[in-house]
Amino acid sequence: MAAARASLLPTSKPKSPFLRFPSLSGIRRLPLSIRSIRRAPRFLIISSRYTTFYTEGSVAPRIERPETEPDDITVLNQRIRREHKHREAPKNGSTMDSIEVDKYIRVVKEQQQRGLQKLKGDKISNVGGFGYQVDPYTLHPGDYVVHKKVGIGKFVAIKFDAPKDSSSGPIEYVFIEYADGMAKLPVKQASRLLYRYNLPNETKKPRALSKLSDPTTWQRRRIKGKIAVQKMVVDLMELYLHRLKQKRPPYPKSSSAGNFAAQFPYEPTPDQKQAFIDVEKDLTERETPMDRLICGDVGFGKTEVAMRAIFCVVSAGKQAMVLTPTIVLAKQHFVVISQRFSQYPHIKIGLLSRFQTKSEKEGYLSMIKSGHLDIIVGTHALLGNRVVYNNLGLLVVDEEQRFGVKQKEKIASFKTAVDVLTLSATPIPRTLYLALTGFRDASLISTPPPERVRIKTQLSSFSKEKVLSAIKFELDRGGQVFYVLPRIKGLEEVRDFLEDSFPCATIAIAHGKQNSKHLEDTMEKFCLGEIQMLICTNIVESGLDIQNANTIIVQDVHKFGLAQIYQLRGRVGRSDKEAYAYLFYPDKSLLSDQAAERLAAIEDFGDLGKGFHLAERDMGIRGFGNIFGEQQTGDIGNVGIDLFFEMLFESLSKVDENRLLPVPYNSVQLDINLTPHLSSDYINYLDNPLELIKEVERAAANDIWQLMQFTEQFRRQYGKEPHSMEILLKKLYVRRMAADLGIKRIYTSGKTVVMITNMSKKVFRLMTESMTSDIYRNSLSFTHNEIKAELLLDLPKEQLLNWIFQCLAELYTILPAFVKY
């Protein structure tokens, strides 16, 4: 029996120390890897609960593994991935030196100031920043407000009251209700410190009112918002710096460009002339790729700006792509471009769409690849992998807000390689934001052509009588009518109703799910005037330029976005005839606050050329979730949009003060006399241990991401490391984090930990204010170029290393809020 049992014992010495010693055979360490099982086909599993003999080919019993808390390194890795996402080091290895960054920061600040002065001049305050404070007299009882120093409260009233420390008569006070009492402040003071509390969602009610007796809670919320602002600014800064690093030779100026411009049949407006100049300078005087937004109302001449940019690029032997969200708009661009370039037969123009046969598509794809097609017009199909450009120089994007997330990401990828011109009457909020802050160049065309007449907009609850009256008026004067619904369902019902009411009128339906040929024919007939009424979805939102269509009816208008409403209304009024837009909703009591605000915004900005200002209003209504991502939405909720926005512009204007220069990894000194010793058993267990140690050192020297990847891969292959190996990894993590934080040396003096750093006092203060742990925050102080931590006890070396590791981990998670060049 003994001999039989002996045959089941290991036939060779197992390499894993965890399988040899009972003291190291905790359940969570079994087995280390598939490789260790393969090496030891027969081995003895030992646990505190039972002993089991396991042979190759048999089934091991299921062992319940106790839940274990993640270790410090795992927690740090998870936190870095959460806080530093999208901020991994660039793969191309391109870095910037400090002199380059100084130059680019100056450029950014100049750009920002130009953008602010040009686009928001009416709101510039005396200090050169934005004022988003609320006028107290515009508040209504029950409105939520934010006091910069106290927090969120509810406006009650403005009343006269006698001041305590003055013998003068009563003055006006703003009374604000807080969670634990009522506060009052003079109206003049309120106009400097109060902000309206808006949230980026349907409701405007905050989670709770602030307490007058607890200002620290509010200060923490402000700091959280400030850090969120800083992270946004750094993201924008790094994106802009990366774009400025891209180079391409300026396009040559040619005399033929003047001849092309002279063929424009209209007299350009002043704004249009400036847009021509802006784009020409971008292309012919700069070495960095253009990324310009042309923001102009419908029919104000944005397309001609694009035409001249296309001519400049194509004349230099490069290709131009015109990208549109719908085939309707693509076809119209193709027709307009073909007419505009009709005197230049050597310039080949093609339209790529789903309306074409397979052979036609293949022919165009071949011409694009060979360079025989100079201008390519189409929808998102142009972004597909099958479309290979021979020498793409310019991308023109029309109505970017209508593309999906994946298409927008693809568009963004072009911006580092080619010149990009974006056309929009109502830009998406993020586009607008970039334009306002100067991180993206913008040209605003707000002057209407002389012949344009204001569109009369009527907003009311739905009434069949009003609909019939509006249509009859338009048909009687020989015009055409758009009738728009938010969904395909309901189009047939409306057609039946209108056919009964106007039996002699020609009526057609158009939507994106129709047969492509049928849809194309319908649009063609409507453009030619053969169809009098077009019942459709928002497929006609952009692109159709029909001068005889001067009445549009939008049913269930509350279901459209603000940009969509504005674009739909712009389908009419393209001639000297007076145009009408009728916007119908079912019942105002059924509208959400957000929908009601959208409709009020349309009424407020009824004049021509107000698309840009409308988009600004849209930014407040739709919220920042669409601008910066959902993660920041919660941070904005801490302080409200208006205060958040002011903090954003303030941070942008001081971007050069928020720099944290890293130091080389190899120059970091960690003066703690702690040398981990790996056991011989663990060394035997590892494959080529010396090479592994060198590899982890190289990873740490490169960046934190490579160190994290090495650690995670190492654990997948060999299991959780023993304590001595964990100490070695922690020392590497400490040096890597210190290098990125600008800390050159860490040493102890008695009970004091000293870190020599190049960070400024302002950066240190912002970092410590935003630390989540009071223990580390309260122990740190800053003197000259030293960060000091006074410890209560003289810690053993291992505990001291753990303390430093955790302290740097707290600081490191705030690193994305700083420009690290």
Buried (B, 14 or more C-beta within 10 A) or exposed (E): EEEEEEEEEEEEEBBBBBBBEEEBBBBEBBBBBEEBBEBBEBBBBBEEEEEEEBEEEEEEEEBEEEEEEEBBBBEBBEBBEEBBEEBEEEEEEEEBEEEBBBEBBEBBBEBBBEBBEBBBEEEBEEEEBBBBBBEBEEBEEEBBBBBBEBBBBBBBEBEEEEEEEEEEEEEBBBBBBBBEEEBBBBBEEBBEBBBBBBBBBEEBEBEEBBBBEEEEEBBBBBBBBBBBBBBBBBBBBBBBBBBBBBEBEBBEEBEEBEEBBEEBEEEBBEBBBBBBEBBBBBBBEBEBBBBBBBBBBBBBBBBBBBBBBBBBBBBBEBBBBBBBBBBBBBBBBBBBBBEBBEEBEEBBBBBBBEBBEEEBBEBBBEBBBEBEBBBBBBBBBBBEEEBEBBEBBBBBBBBBBBBEEEBBEBBEEBBBEBBBBBBBBBBBBBBBBBBBBBBBBBBBBBBBBEEBBEBBBEBEEBEEEBBBEBBBEBBEEEBBBBBBBBEBEBBEEBBEBBEEEBEEBBBBBBBBEBEEEEBBEBBEBBBEBEBBBBBBBBBBBBBBBBBBBBBBBBBBBBBBBBBBBBBBBBBBBBBEBBBBBBBBBBEEEEBEEBBBBBBEBBEEBBEBBBBBBBBBBBBBBBBBBBBBBEEBBEBBBBBBBBBBBBBBBBBBBEBBEBBBBBBEBEEBEBEBEBEBEBBEBBEEBBEEBEEBBEBBBEBBBBBBBBBBEBBEEBBEBBBBBBEEBBBBBBBBBBBBBBBBBBBBBBEBEEEBBBBBBBBBEEBBEBBBBBBEEEEBBEBBEBEEBBBBBEBEEEBEEBEBBBBBBBBBBBBBBBBBBBBBB
